[in-house]
Amino acid sequence: MSEAIIANTPDKIEMFRLLALRGALKLELKGMHRRGRSIYSVIKSEFGFKGSKQRVLDQFEGYIRDRGGLR
């Protein structure tokens, strides 16, 4: 059984948000839709990435990895 993760600092809360955005973008790549702006457009505008959804996901995962969120 895995341990619970507690996001109780601003850095941990931000990392949780980044990982949630990453998960939502992966779902968009598989065809899921949502109302309003797409996560793809949110990530592109917030982080300045360019390219297709897959390319933005790759860049975003690199960004998260650089911040210590992915291994």
Backbone as CSV, one residue per row, in Angstrom:
resi,resn,N_x,N_y,N_z,CA_x,CA_y,CA_z,C_x,C_y,C_z
1,MET,0.845,-1.171,0.000,0.000,0.000,0.000,0.890,1.234,0.000
2,SER,0.547,2.232,-0.821,1.356,3.441,-0.907,0.971,4.428,0.193
3,GLU,1.916,5.287,0.518,1.676,6.288,1.547,0.932,7.480,0.959
4,ALA,0.222,8.184,1.797,-0.476,9.390,1.367,0.532,10.501,1.126
5,ILE,0.219,11.367,0.185,1.066,12.517,-0.102,0.351,13.759,0.424
6,ILE,1.075,14.553,1.192,0.499,15.764,1.751,1.168,16.962,1.097
7,ALA,0.371,17.781,0.454,0.875,18.995,-0.189,0.565,20.165,0.741
8,ASN,1.485,20.443,1.656,1.230,21.461,2.671,2.179,22.657,2.601
9,THR,2.921,22.781,1.505,3.771,23.945,1.297,3.459,24.520,-0.082
10,PRO,3.761,25.789,-0.298,3.487,26.372,-1.620,4.164,25.617,-2.764
11,ASP,5.390,25.142,-2.557,6.088,24.393,-3.610,5.386,23.075,-3.922
12,LYS,4.943,22.378,-2.894,4.257,21.102,-3.106,2.892,21.311,-3.765
13,ILE,2.209,22.376,-3.379,0.911,22.683,-3.984,1.095,22.997,-5.461
14,GLU,2.126,23.776,-5.789,2.399,24.102,-7.194,2.751,22.843,-7.982
15,MET,3.539,21.938,-7.396,3.898,20.699,-8.090,2.653,19.849,-8.328
16,PHE,1.753,19.795,-7.348,0.509,19.055,-7.516,-0.282,19.632,-8.692
17,ARG,-0.340,20.967,-8.785,-1.042,21.618,-9.890,-0.413,21.263,-11.228
18,LEU,0.916,21.290,-11.291,1.601,20.945,-12.539,1.302,19.505,-12.950
19,LEU,1.315,18.598,-11.983,1.035,17.192,-12.294,-0.418,16.989,-12.707
20,ALA,-1.332,17.771,-12.121,-2.746,17.691,-12.515,-2.924,18.201,-13.948
21,LEU,-2.239,19.301,-14.292,-2.296,19.808,-15.665,-1.742,18.779,-16.641
22,ARG,-0.650,18.137,-16.265,-0.045,17.104,-17.109,-1.028,15.956,-17.362
23,GLY,-1.700,15.521,-16.309,-2.682,14.450,-16.452,-3.844,14.849,-17.344
24,ALA,-4.304,16.086,-17.201,-5.404,16.569,-18.035,-4.981,16.662,-19.501
25,LEU,-3.746,17.086,-19.745,-3.263,17.163,-21.126,-3.146,15.766,-21.731
26,LYS,-2.723,14.794,-20.945,-2.657,13.412,-21.449,-4.047,12.916,-21.837
27,LEU,-5.061,13.277,-21.045,-6.433,12.886,-21.386,-6.899,13.575,-22.662
28,GLU,-6.525,14.836,-22.845,-6.871,15.535,-24.086,-6.224,14.857,-25.286
29,LEU,-5.010,14.386,-25.120,-4.336,13.676,-26.213,-5.100,12.416,-26.602
30,LYS,-5.774,11.812,-25.642,-6.535,10.594,-25.914,-7.939,10.882,-26.412
31,GLY,-8.303,12.188,-26.488,-9.591,12.538,-27.072,-10.617,13.105,-26.127
32,MET,-10.323,13.222,-24.855,-11.298,13.760,-23.915,-11.422,15.271,-24.108
33,HIS,-12.643,15.776,-23.987,-12.915,17.198,-24.147,-13.412,17.767,-22.836
34,ARG,-13.321,19.083,-22.721,-13.855,19.776,-21.557,-14.481,21.081,-22.022
35,ARG,-15.296,21.665,-21.190,-15.893,22.961,-21.513,-14.860,24.048,-21.294
36,GLY,-14.991,25.116,-22.033,-14.064,26.230,-21.864,-12.752,25.987,-22.585
37,ARG,-11.715,26.677,-22.137,-10.396,26.551,-22.753,-9.833,25.156,-22.545
38,SER,-9.117,24.699,-23.538,-8.469,23.404,-23.397,-7.242,23.548,-22.500
39,ILE,-6.864,22.465,-21.870,-5.660,22.459,-21.044,-4.445,22.738,-21.922
40,TYR,-4.484,22.250,-23.138,-3.417,22.500,-24.110,-3.183,23.996,-24.268
41,SER,-4.263,24.771,-24.447,-4.107,26.213,-24.618,-3.681,26.891,-23.316
42,VAL,-4.141,26.390,-22.178,-3.744,26.947,-20.885,-2.239,26.778,-20.686
43,ILE,-1.728,25.577,-20.933,-0.301,25.297,-20.752,0.524,26.118,-21.738
44,LYS,0.079,26.178,-22.997,0.822,26.945,-23.998,0.931,28.412,-23.600
45,SER,-0.162,29.006,-23.165,-0.121,30.433,-22.837,0.622,30.696,-21.528
46,GLU,0.462,29.830,-20.550,1.093,30.048,-19.246,2.600,29.811,-19.267
47,PHE,3.045,28.814,-20.028,4.456,28.443,-20.006,5.196,28.794,-21.293
48,GLY,4.469,29.265,-22.307,5.105,29.712,-23.546,5.581,28.600,-24.462
49,PHE,5.040,27.396,-24.309,5.429,26.289,-25.181,4.737,26.433,-26.528
50,LYS,5.335,25.842,-27.548,4.766,25.896,-28.896,4.776,24.494,-29.492
51,GLY,3.849,24.246,-30.416,3.824,22.988,-31.124,2.530,22.228,-30.923
52,SER,2.564,20.981,-31.354,1.391,20.101,-31.250,1.168,19.708,-29.791
53,LYS,0.034,19.057,-29.550,-0.259,18.619,-28.184,0.836,17.698,-27.651
54,GLN,1.309,16.778,-28.490,2.349,15.854,-28.043,3.648,16.596,-27.752
55,ARG,3.980,17.525,-28.609,5.214,18.301,-28.402,5.124,19.164,-27.135
56,VAL,3.965,19.766,-26.897,3.764,20.565,-25.683,3.848,19.660,-24.458
57,LEU,3.269,18.453,-24.532,3.362,17.514,-23.417,4.820,17.164,-23.129
58,ASP,5.597,16.897,-24.164,7.014,16.569,-23.976,7.763,17.727,-23.321
59,GLN,7.512,18.938,-23.785,8.163,20.122,-23.201,7.732,20.316,-21.750
60,PHE,6.451,20.113,-21.493,5.907,20.298,-20.148,6.476,19.263,-19.183
61,GLU,6.586,18.020,-19.637,7.179,16.990,-18.789,8.641,17.310,-18.489
62,GLY,9.364,17.870,-19.456,10.734,18.309,-19.215,10.786,19.418,-18.173
63,TYR,9.839,20.345,-18.256,9.751,21.434,-17.288,9.514,20.880,-15.879
64,ILE,8.570,19.949,-15.767,8.268,19.345,-14.463,9.480,18.570,-13.949
65,ARG,10.131,17.831,-14.831,11.315,17.050,-14.449,12.411,17.970,-13.916
66,ASP,12.609,19.102,-14.576,13.622,20.064,-14.143,13.318,20.625,-12.759
67,ARG,12.032,20.712,-12.419,11.635,21.210,-11.096,11.632,20.100,-10.048
68,GLY,11.981,18.871,-10.447,12.071,17.768,-9.484,10.796,16.985,-9.281
69,GLY,9.841,17.113,-10.198,8.552,16.456,-10.019,8.426,15.092,-10.674
70,LEU,9.210,14.800,-11.689,9.163,13.495,-12.359,10.531,12.863,-12.290
71,ARG,10.541,11.549,-12.253,11.829,10.835,-12.214,12.063,10.125,-13.505
